[in-house]
Amino acid sequence: MGILKRVWHWFDRRGGFSETIGPLARHKVPPETAEGKTGWFYVTGLGTLAAFIVQVVTGAALTTKYIPSTAHAYDSIIFITDEVTLGRLLRGMHYFGASAMVVLVCLHLIRVFLTGSYKFPRELSWLSGVALLLLTLTMAWTGQLLRWDQNGVWTVVVGAKFAARFPLIGEPFANFVLGGETVGGATLSRFFSFHVFMFPALIIAFVGFHLYLVVRNGISELPKAGQPVDPETYTAWYHEMVERRGRPHWPDAAWREIVVGAGVVAAIALLALVFGPRELSGPPDPSVLRANPQPDWYFRWYYALLAYKPRGLETFTMVYLPALAFLILVALPFVASRGERSLRHRPWAPVIVIATATVFLGLTVAGLRAPWVPAFETQPLAPETLGLRTDLAVEGARVYYAEGCQYCHAIAGQGGQYGPDLTDVRKRLPPAEMTIRIHNGFGQMPAYRDILTPEEVIAIVAFLDELSAGDVGAGNGGGGVERRGTRR
Ligand code: HEC
């Protein structure tokens, strides 16, 4: 002990830490934030910070073995997972740490919204928080590409295609993000640099600013009905109240944060140990277009939204809806910077939270169970297997798979369940009717009139029409390509 004390004194005499950090740690907080029940509302921010620290530590460790080149990225992740000491645990923690950070940052946003803490003088805390939310999602998104597997690569391609729909700046922006028109080596280097240097640096800067503001303005007191925020008087009132009744942050409130921080780290480690990192979905093959990749779970709601949206609202859903959500978040502290914080006077606040959370959870569940999801593993069936006789039908089969029809439709047991099985479609629909449905679309079936040439539609219809003639439906076990040659 004596030695430790002497070492501390050596540093303290030179750094003056007890004069700066001491008062900072003991700065007074409103009594309720340090009290039994309500104090637990004020731990979401620290929980998020703990998850971020896990990401920095595990991420830094992963970079020591990860190789950001198209030739080696995928293999280096396999190597990390299977060979490197603790590699599997580290990858798992980085994966669940990302999930934890996304969940906690949302919980934090909900807490701040419900307690009306975005009002004067804490508008900048809210705005820097919105920036941190976006940065967190950007990190989650860029991280997926670094796995350099099918899902990771195609998730990014699809995302860039959405962004490209944005008027004027969309196209150049998408090209900048991808480092060209397509995903390749330039994209990987770029995403590595974004994910490992640029965005973490921005997050650290914004977290610093966010924490500075928390100390500068003090943590918000628990809202009370009949105590509206008035920018003229609030600051003086708050400081007087905290001086009089406040409690020292350390240790009265800080112990809860330490418990939560440790709990978050332990939960991430436990999940990583039990479930391990996300499985890779095979090295990317640029020749196989995946119109519907499987992104990490916290992005699935968005894919479900795209699947269920009314037709004709593509650009609205992909571009204007996210932009609108962002604008609402940014506008909130400007339009509601004063007035009542208590939920008694803001009954719509919990309604908004519950409604939004229900929609998000519902879409996430739909996105995870999405009947169209398993179809991405679908292999095109070989023309021989399908019993095609004419070249036109073989050409039709090629177009059919190239356009990704199989993501939604099964043939001979292979393909998605989103649309009807097309093995015996001929028995239901005459060729002219098929042509019309493919051309114009109907219900959830997209229209292909702008995507396919008339010749391609004719070829596909010839393909679907010969399909049943070749009797592929008989005794198929979904064998796909391996069944090549087993035809009668
Ligand atoms: C996003 C998923 C999706 C994709 C991709 C898709 N379809 Fe469909 N398709 C559907 C759905 C859903 C239906 C049923 C619509 C309804 O009944 O309202 C359907 C119906 C059809 C039908 C009528 C089948 C019947 O039994 O009524 C044909 C034929 C068809 N699709 C062909 C195609 C072709 C060819 C392609 C590729 C060019 C394709 N579809 C791509 C979802 C899709």
Residues whose N, C-alpha, C, O or C-beta is under 5 A from the ligand:
A	BS01	HEC	Y400 E403 G404 C405 C408 Y418 G419 P420 R428 M434 R437 I438 F442 G443 Q444 M445 P446 I460
